[in-house]
Amino acid sequence: MSKKRTRTQILAEILAICQEGNVNKTKIVYQANLNFQNAGYFLDMLIAKGLLEDTRDKLILYKTTVKGKQALKNLKNTEDICS
């Protein structure tokens, strides 16, 4: 029986996926095991907080910002402490 992921775990996973940049929504959906609606919700939240940035060219691509990389590092440290 698998555990349900927390919102924080999902956010951290999306930030990790987008670290290298130029990641489209489809890749995020498949790698983070989300549906498109949920992925859109989390992506919008991360962009609003300044943790992700998107490019508005022909194809929308996502990249973790410097602030997002620091947040990811903090989330991983917190997870290490708590586990």
Secondary structure, DSSP 8 states (H G I E B T S, - for coil): ------HHHHHHHHHHHTTTS-EEHHHHHHHHT--HHHHHHHHHHHHHTTSEEEEESSSEEEEE-HHHHHHHHHHHHHHHHH-
